[in-house]
Amino acid sequence: MYKDVGKSIKKFASVLCAIGIIFSILGGIAVALAGMNGALSIPVAQTAVYIAIGVFVAAVGSLLAWLSNLLLYGFGELVDKTAEIAENTRNRNL
């Protein structure tokens, strides 16, 4: 269960990033479509505002998902390298 924890963290980070990007894009599309279809009972002049908000949600949400992926993936890489250093040090002392 705890073998290759660094690789597990890196896989989890990649999956979490993909899910975050997908949900950000879907959320942005939902906001834009709600504004375009008048589902929010808004005047036609404000439709462009909701489209802009939808694009903003998709872009910023995807960016935040990617940045969190970098941090979590970097931590997984740090765990991998630390285990590798410990293994090399253990072998050298024999």
N, C-alpha and C positions, 0 to 999 in steps of 0.2 A: 504494500500500500504506500509506503513512504520511500520506495526506490525511485530514483530519478525525479525528485520533486521539482527540480528546476525545469525539466522538460514539460512536466505537467502544468506548471505555472505558465510557461510560454504558450502551450496549446490553449489553456483556458483564456489567456489574454487575447489570443487571436480570435477565438470563438466569440468572446465578449465584445471585441471590437466590431466584428462582422454584424452581430446582433444589434449593437448600438447604432451603427451606420444605417442598417436596414430600417430600424424603427424611427430614426430621425428623418429619413427620407419619406417614409410613409406618413409620419406626423405632419411634415411640411406639405405634402400633397393633400392630406386631409384638410388642413387649414385653408390652403389655396382653393380647393374645390368647394369647401363650405362657403367661402366668400364669393366665388364665381356663381354658384347655383342659387344664391340668395337664401340658403338654409338658415342663416342667422338673422334674417329680416333686416338687412342693412340696405342703405341707399346704394344705388349703382355707382355713385362717385367714390364710395369707400371700398369698392371691390379691389381696386389696385393696391390699396393698403393691405388687405388680407392676402393678396398674392405675394406682396413683398414680405409680409410676415412669414408666410409659408416657405418662401425661399430662404429667409433668414433662419428659420427653425431647422430646415434641412441642412444648411451649410454649417451653422454653429454646432448643431448636435453631432454632425459627422466629425467635425474638427475636435470636439471634446472627446468623442469616443476614440479617435485616433491618438490623442494626447494621453488619455488614460491607458491605452494600449502600450504606448511607449514606456510609461512608468512601470506598468506591471510586467511587461516583457523584459525590461531592463533588470528588474528585481529577479526574475527567473534566470536571466543570464548570469547575474551576480551569484546566485545560489549554485549554478552549474560550475562556474569558474572556481568558486571556493571549494567545492567538493573535489574538483580536479587538482587544485593545489594541495589539499589535504592528502589525497591519494599519492601524489608525487613525493610529498614530504615523508609520508609513511614508508614508501618504498626506498627512499634514500637512506633512512636511518637503519635499515636492515643490514 
